[in-house]
Amino acid sequence: MAGSNSDTKDISAAVLKSLKQMLREENNVYMVSILNKLKSTKYVQPGEVPGIDLYMDQVTKFMDERLETMKRRGDDKLLTKTMINNYTKNDLLPSPKKKKYTKDHMYTLLFIYYLKNVMPMDDTRSILKPLTDMFFGDNGSIDMEDIYKEIFDIEYEQSYSITRDVVRKYFKSKESFDEVKDKKEKDFLQAFTFIAMLCFDVYMKKMMIEKIIDDSFSITSEKKSKTEEEGKAKKSDSSSKKEKD
């Protein structure tokens, strides 16, 4: 398992405080506001998910309350009944038990929420379907809550090295277009550069994600689909023979 959550939080808080102090000394109020936004973002922590089964209304209410700070705009919909039904229909989320959703359903929904923001639904399904097949419910040697906790701890620790990298990119962008004299033009170009640097970073990581999925996960999905098609074909042949007899 990853290092203790409290130790990680102490180190991360110290790093953030140091970064903000450095930015204040440079009079970079805007970047400080970005760091404050990142700090105020609340994630659903391991152990916060209810230990009892929930109806759909309770699920959407829980997600909306816990992920409130993730909204870009106040009226953004994080999770709706239609979304949940579509996830089930599209094989991203196992079906509820008697219209109730278990703790494993909740953790799967959280994975869907985080992943769908950076990859297409097909890719999200490619990596989540094997996960739920192996570990949902009583399957596997480890449960969904433990998987979420392990990943949450690692990502929490990584978030601050990512923050440091964002600050580094910000300062690099402020060095660009130094020859431009018009302040409005220069501010725009430097902001554009900052966004382009962040986008390039995301693009490179997206390419890596797609490569890993295509090499490791799509093969599994294709094999399973082929097996299912062969099974259906055998059943169809068997039914046809019975009808002839």
ABEGO torsion letter per residue (X at the ends): XBBBAAAAAAAAAAAAAAAAAAAAAAGBAAAAAAAAAAAABBBBBBGABBABBBBAAAAAAAAAAAAAAABABAABBABBAAAAAAAAAAGABBBBBGGBBBAAAAAAAAAAAAAAAABBAAAAAAAAAAAAAAABEABEABBAAAAAAAAAAAAAAAAAAAAAAAAAAAAAAAABGAABABAAAAAAAAAAAAAAAAAAAAAAAAAAAAAAAAAAAAAAAAAAAAAAAAAAAAAAAAAAAAAAX
